[in-house]
Amino acid sequence: MAAPELSKGRLKDAMNKGAVLWRRGKQHKRLRRAQADLLPGDSLELNYDEQLLQRSCEPALLLHEARGYSVWFKPAGMLSQGNEWGDHLSLLRYAELHWQGKRQVFLLHRLDREASGLVLLAHTKQAAAAFSLMLQQHKIDKEYRIEVKGQLSDELIAKAVLNAPLDNKACSTEFELEAYCEQRRSSVVRVKLITGRKHQIRRHFAQAGHPVMGDPAYGSGNKNEQGLMLQAIKLKFICPFRKTAMEFELPKHLLQLQI
């Protein structure tokens, strides 16, 4: 839809939700208000999708706040960060609005839009650099809880790892069976990622014949009214500033599946 066909109210709404990008050379940012002075060579890009702009989701929850970082619960349906179509349904923007611009917000790692769970944010460049290095060096333990189709074989349970290459790159997914639910004909599994390839957990378990329930992209016969049954439930690390052991676990009332 061309911009002249939009009402002033719709344009303002699109700008407020991050759908207008301002570019000047290599610089670019979201233009929230029509108060910026444009120079020759500047460009404005409007990515307008009325259905996307009208979407909503559950709010994120702040679970822990420290000077340099915070831990949040990201609900299913919320992006980790925005895209060219806007950022009003993103954790990053939610955190920015929470602190009303008084604190910087840096995204350190991502969760798929369909997934929910714990996400770590940094609030200074120093903290962002420190935590990013820790992630690269695998010094932040991340644990997930998933529900997969079917009953895992004794052989697979004993193996306790899926390590088929993804995208021609080595990767490893360690797991432990928590429970098998006969009524649901599904298994609840705790997972630790040794590497972090795109959709690694979802792809590995689909390849093993046990796709994650509710996964819209991988596997078959795994539809689920509750959505994607994948949650990031635990974060463990040594605080790079206080040098103390920190551990965060998703509160029980936020778990997708109670067993």
Secondary structure, DSSP 8 states (H G I E B T S, - for coil): --GGGS-HHHHHHHHHTT-EEEEETTEEEE--STT----TT-EEEE---HHHHH------EEEEE-SSEEEEEE-TT-BSS-BTTBSTTBHHHHHHHHTTTSS--EE-S---TT-EEEEEEE-SHHHHHHHHHHHHTT-SEEEEEEEEES---HHHHHH-EE---BTTB---EEEEEEEEETTTTEEEEEEEESS--TTHHHHHHHHTT--BTT-SSS-SS---TT---EEEEEEEEE-TTT--EEEEE--GGG-S---
